[in-house]
Amino acid sequence: MKSENPSWGAPPIDVELLQLGFEISEPTVSRYLQRIRRQPEQAKVQRWLAFLQNHREVMAAFDFFTVPR
């Protein structure tokens, strides 16, 4: 529900769950919403992994580059 309605918090989701027949307390819904926020979105993770894989050779070269004085 949260991914389809990003502006919803625990109260509206709790009401929707009650209408669907699930009796879950609002604090429980709030705890689950906090867990969801901590997890990165899968699309962002995939983009980051693709970036690292595409640039790993160049990044490694910059990491070991030194200028003697």
Number of C-alpha atoms within 10 A of each C-alpha: 11 13 8 7 10 8 8 12 15 19 14 15 19 20 16 13 16 13 10 9 9 11 11 13 14 16 12 11 17 16 11 12 15 11 9 13 10 8 8 9 10 9 9 10 11 11 11 12 12 12 11 13 10 11 11 12 10 10 12 10 9 10 8 7 9 7 4 4 3
